[in-house]
Amino acid sequence: MARLEEEANYFAKQVLAPDSLVLIIMAHCNRIDEIFLYMVYRSLFKLGRQASSYCALHMAKYYSYKSINKDIIYQYLVPLEIYERIIKY
């Protein structure tokens, strides 16, 4: 039963806040820290506090030692620049 719950949670997270989009934001802003990621999950994806905290912790730990492919950023440059202005304030 725990395995099914884990899979359901992962599926829900990918539907609500896909890792691929978060990776694009991380690469564009060149940040991997938990606080930044928490703000992304809360403000952009509108996740709750606990879910945002969990997701930010997971992403920060997982990608802290990996390089992120920045080539995909160019496809999303304009929306990312708009979002970057929003989260700076």
Secondary structure, 3 states (H helix, E strand, C coil): CHHHHHHHHHHHHHHHCCHHHHHHHHHHHCCCCHHHHHHHHHHCCCCCHHHHHHHHHHHHHHHCCCCCCCHHHHHHHHHHHHHHHHHCC
